[in-house]
């Protein structure tokens, strides 16, 4: 195959641009990572390409702060239960919406679609949640997102493309709607269930505004919120850690406000990085489906 | 007999759907009743029934309030305009990626560049702060090399605040948004490229005459949708990057609704601003949809 000079030049520029952008996306994460593994007392000027005085001390130390461990659990619990509720609700509801004999089916579907294009605004939402008693309540994290309009569109389209024969033969066998959902629809719609599970779990892990507006209870804080608080109070926290050390705690290494920030940031990012390869597979699929629909 | 069964089944269906439709109503429609707060001089703690009805007072206030709201609208639209300006970037990234031969290289680039999409704004803030603050990596490194005499923090420089925030949101979203264009490009008929090669067109001309026309439809749809979202810059980004030095430039409508409503507990005024925003956004959506129908013969929703 022949390459003209401009083609070769184009490829060089192309690769250079891509490598630069990729580096810009990669290095910040790498920087946080190596900083969190560095020994605060040995960081003289800077950390740039490798950890300074490699240590896991920052991590063990951070988890001595009870609120981090607890917030981690709250975030995890929120992500798991919230995702389960969303997947189950959206799947079952979408299935019911595909049944032609459902009364007011079109009206229900439209009322779901409309929610994609407006919201009441911050204060009406805030007051309504308070009215429901969801202030300082774990349910605030998981109930409002049980039905997501966008997911309902995706799933409904997916189910409608399945051959109807499958449902009908099950119905002749005397299976009820829930039975059909459980043993025919759900197993066949598993790819779409996985896709929305991926989107929803990332959303839950990263969410913090509901926490910020409505949850003051220290036992219900999410990891993102705690991270935000610490980013703003790292100096104070470093002090507190020094006090803990001087009060007979044997570990001698100190933490600086920077290492504290970096370590908590890394803790909040790690779960995303760990499930990321799986994410990749499904979100590409999800976007394609969305694109076909949109 | 058959009718009897189906009646019973209809009921069981409706019964199963009921909890979900109730959830939709409770969390999406009931809050709309909160819009009445915009028409009362409501103060937290006093029941709405004992509150004077003030009609459109707060809407008028919003329009009269030239000094404060004027600046906020300017910031909101300015930042939105910048994001429209950079909206071709994901398309460009997708085109560059589609020109890469090596599958491995392509995968690596795609995996890494989509990563920022999946982290929260709090983490983005933490990362940017550690890189760009006065004690951050970039300043320290430049000082070490002697390229600058004193540190400067772009995150608290109000003269470039809009651009910095646009760059940060580009960093977060470009890789992810490119996926949809990659799908569009993958859908282009390969024979077109073969034919172009036969005609002696180089890579560059193939992009210009095949790839771009093949993906521009997708781009236009997304562009129109973002036009209808002009008033929503998002709360999270502007909350985390807000600081007194840049407040003049970064206070956008979503942030202002929060500041007025939650910080100052001025529920009525904040609700009025929210209504105003929703109505304009829906009007914009219908407008762009109409434009799309007229020019492309296709509605976008």
Interface residues (C-beta under 8 A of the other chain):
Chain A: X4 X6 X7 X10 X11 X14 X15 X17 X18 X21 X22 X24 X25 X26 X28 X29 X31 X32 X35 X45 X46 X47 X48 X89 X92 X93 X96 X97 X99 X101 X102 X103 X108 X111 X112 X115 X117 X118 X119 X120 X121 X122 X123 X124 X125 X126 X127 X128 X132 X143 X144 X146 X147 X176 X177 X178 X202 X205 X206 X207 X208 X209 X213 X224 X225 X227 X228 X231 X258 X261 X262 X264 X265 X268 X269 X272 X273 X276 X279 X280 X283 X284 X287 X288 X291 X294
Chain B: X6 X9 X10 X12 X13 X14 X16 X17 X20 X21 X23 X24 X25 X26 X27 X28 X29 X30 X31 X32 X33 X34 X35 X37 X93 X96 X97 X99 X100 X105 X108 X109 X111 X112 X113 X114 X115 X116 X118 X119 X120 X122 X123 X125 X126 X127 X128 X129 X130 X131 X135 X137 X140 X141 X144 X171 X174 X175 X179 X180 X183 X184 X202 X203 X204 X218 X221 X235 X236 X240 X257 X258 X261 X262 X267 X270 X271 X273 X274 X275 X277 X278 X281 X282 X285 X300 X301
